[in-house]
Amino acid sequence: MTTQALLQVLASGLLMGLIYALIAVGLSLIFGLMDVVNFAHGEFLMTAMYVVFGLFLFTALDPVLFAPVAAAVLFCVGALAYLGIVRFAMRAKANQGMVQIFATFGLATLLQGAAQYFLTPDYRSIGNSWLGGKTLDLGGVFLPWPQMFGGLVSIAAFGGLYLLMSRTDFGKALEATREDQGAVALVGIDRNRVFALGWGLGAALVGLAGAVLAIFYYIHPQVGATFGLIAYVTVALGGFGSVFGALVAGVIVGLVEALTAAFLPPAMKSLGIFALYLGVVFIRPSGLFGKL
C-alpha cells in the first residue's frame, strides 16, 4: 500500500469515526445518567433519517438544512420514550434490569415495524443535495463533503455538549443526578424531569447523526440495526457512561474499520472492530475510560 493510499484510508476512517462517535454519545449519556441501555437507539437513528427524507420530499429544500429539525423531533421522541415507557419500567419490583431491556427492545420493534408498514421496506436515498457527490482534494487525498460535514457536526456537537455539561445549571443538575440520584431530590431537583431531558438530549444527538447519514447513506427500516450495533460496541469500548470515551472510541472504530476494509474483503470490514473490542474486554472490561 502506498503512502497516499494509506492516508486516504486513515482520512476516511477518521471522518466515519467522528460520525460513529456522534451516533454513540447519546447512548453513553443515557446509560451514564440512568444505568439503562436504550435498545431502541438504532431505531431513533432510523427515525431521524426518515424525518430528513420526508422533509426533503415535502419541501424540496436541501437536507443539510433539516439537521436542527431532526434533532428537535428526536428530542421530543426521546423525552416521550422516557415519560411513556422507561419511567414505568424503572418502577418494576423485580428484575428491573430485564424489564428495562425488554421495554426499550419492544420500542425498537415497534418503531421498525411501523416504518416497514407505513413507509415500506424499500431502500431510499436523497439523490440531490448541496454536498452529495462532491469531494475535497487535499494533495491527492479525497475527502467526501458529506462525511466532512458529518465530522464537523460531530466536533461541534461534542463541543456544545461539553459546554452544556460544564457551564449550565442543567448540565450541573445532570452531573449531580449521575452521581447520586437520591441526594439531588434533597436539594429540589426533579429527578424525572432531569431523566426526561437527558433522554431527549441523547435522542437529539443521534438525531443529528441520522440527519448527516441521510445525506449519503441508504434509508430503510433496518438501517438502525447496523449502526446501533456499532454504537453499542463504541460505547462499550470507550466505557459505559463516558462521553469523552465515546468520542475516542468512535474514532478508533472508524480507523480500525477502514484499515480492515483496506486489507481484507469489504464484507469483513467489521471483523477488526469486534476483534479490537474483544481484546479490550479481556484486558480492561470496563472499557478505555470507564470504571467498574
N, C-alpha and C positions, 0 to 999 in steps of 0.2 A: 504494500500500500504506500502510495506517495505521500509526502508531507501535506500537499494541498488536499488530497482526498481525506486524510486524517483530520485536518482542520474542518473540512466540510461536515464530516461525521460528528465531530465534537460540537460544532456550532448548532447543527440540527438537534442533537441530543440536549443541549443546554436550553434551547427555546422550548422544546417539548417538555423538558423537566420543569421549567417555570410554570407551564400550564398544568402539569400534574400536581405541582405544589398548590396551585390555586384551587384545584379540584379537591385536594385532600385537607386543606386547612380548616374548612368548616366542620368536617368530620372530627378532626382533632380537637377543635374548640368545644364542640358539644360534649365529647367524651370527657375532656378535662373539667368541664363545668358540672356534669351530672353523673359521670361514670356510666353513660348509656351509649351503646354503639347503634348508630342510625343505619339500619339495613335498607332504608329507602333512599339513601344518599345518591346512589346512581340514578334512581328514578327522578329525583329532584333535578339532576343534571339534564336528563331527557326532557323533562317538562320545560325547562328554560330554553332548550333548543327548539322545541315546538312553538314556544311563545314567540321567539325571534322569527321563526319561519312563517308563522301566521301573520305577524305584523308586517313582514316583508310582502307577503301576498296581498294583504289588505290595503297597504299604503303605497307600495312600490318605492318606498324610501330605502336607503342603504341600510343593511343590517347592523353596521357599526353603530348607528345612532340608537339602536334598541338595547344596548347593553345596560344602561341605567334602568330601563323599563323592566327588563328581565330580572335584574337584581331586586327591584321593588316588588314585583309579583312573587318572586320566590321568598322574599322576606315574609310576606303575608302567608304563603303556603307553610313555611317553617313554623311560624308562630301559631297558626291554626292547628298544625300537626301536634304540637305540644299541648295546646289547650284542649283539643278534642280527643286525643288518643294517649299520648305519652303520660300526661298528668294522671290519668286514671290507672294506667299500667303501673305507675310508681306506687300506687296505694295497695297493691296486691299484698295479702297477708302471708303468702307462702310462695316460694320460687319466684321472687320478684324479678331476678335477672332473666329467667326464661320467659316470663310474661312480657318484659320489655322487648326482648329479642323477637318474639313472635308477633308482638304488636307492630313493630316497625317493619318486619318482614311481610306481614299482612298488608300494610300500607303500600309497600313496594309492589306487591302482587296486584293490588287494586289499581294503582297508577298505570302499571304496564298493561293490564287487561283493558283499562279504559282507553288507553292510547291505541291499542290494537283494534278495539271495537269501533271507536268513533273516527279514528284517523287512518285506519287500515295498516297492515304490516309492511306496506311498500316503503322502499328506500327513497328518500327525498334529499334534495340538495339545493342550495342557493347558488345559482349559476352566475349571477351578475352582481358584483359588488365593487366598491372602490379598490379593495385590496386583493380581490380574487385573481389568481394567476400572475401576480406581479412579484418580482424578486429584486433584491438589492445586491449588486455585485461589489464585493469587497476584496479586490485583488484575486479574483478567481474563486472566492468562496461565496456561494449564492445563498442568500437568506430570504426565504419567502416572507412577504409583507404580512400575511395573516398571522403566521407564527410570531413574527416580530411584534405585531400589535398585541398578541396574547401575552408575550413575555413582558411587555411594558405595562399592560394592565395588571399582571400578576405582581410586579415590583411595586406599582402604585398601591395595589390593594394591601400588600403586606406593610408598606409604609403607613398607610391610613390606619390599619389595624393596630400597629404599634402605637401610633399617636392616640388612638381611641382608648387603648388599654392603659396607657401611662399618663395621659393628660386630662381625661374627662372623669366626671363623677360616675357616669355609667361604667366606665372601664374599671374604676376602683371598686365599684359595687360588684362587678363581675368577678374580679380577682378575689375579693373578700368572700364571695359565695363559693368560689372554687376551693378556698382554703378551709372554710368552716360554715357549712350550711345552717347549723343550729345557732351559731353565735350571731349571724347577721340579723336574725329576727329580733334579737335583743336591742339592736340599735335602730329598729324601724324600717329595715329593708324587706320588702315583699319578695320572698324567695320565688314564688310562682311568676311574678312579673319579670324578675331577672331571668328565670329559665325560659320564659316565652320570648323575651327579647334576644336571649342567647341563641335559641333555636332559629329565630328569624335572621339573626346576623350570620349564623353558619350557613343557612339556606341561601341568603343573599350572595355570599361569596361563591358558592357553587353555581348560583345563577349567572354571575359574571363569567365563570368558566364556560358554562353552557352557551352563552352568547358569543364567546370567542370561537368555540368549536363549531358552532352553526355556520360560520363563515366559510370553513374549508373542509368540514367532515360531513359524512352522510348522516342523515337524521332518520331514525326508525325506532320503534318501541323498545328494542333490546339494546340500544346503544348505551344505556346507563349501566348495564351489567358489565360491559367491557371496562369502562373507565372506573366504575365502582370498585372492581377487584383491584385495579392498580391503586386506587385511593386507599383501600384497606392495607395493602402492602406498604404503601408510602407512610401511612400513619404509624403502623407497627414498627417500621424500620427507623423512623425518626424518634419514636417514643410516644405512646398514647398520651394525649393531653398537651404535648409540646408544640406550640405554634412555630417557633424557630426550627424545631426538629422537622416539621412538615416541609418547610422551605428547603432545608439542606437535603432531606431525603428525596424530595421531588426532583431536585437537580441531579442527584446521584442516580435515581431510577431512570431519568431521561438519558443520561450519558451511557449507563450500562445497556439500556435497550438499544441505543444507536450503535454502540460498539458490537453488541451481539449480532445485530442485523447485518453489520458490515462483514463479519467473519463466518456467520452461519446462514443457512437459508432463511429468508424473511419470515416464514411461518414459525420459526423457532426463536423469534426475537425476544419473547418473554422469558425464555429459559434462563438468561443471565440475571433477570430481575429476581426470579424465585430462588435461584442458586445463591445469590447475594443475601437475600432475606434469610434463608435457612442458615447460612454461615453466621449472620448476626444473632439469630435466635440461639445458636449453640454457644456463642462467645459472650453475648450480652443480651439476655432475654428481654430486658426492659426497653431495648431499642437504643439508638445512639445517644439520645438526650432525655430519655425517660427515667423514671425512678420506680423501683419495685415497691 
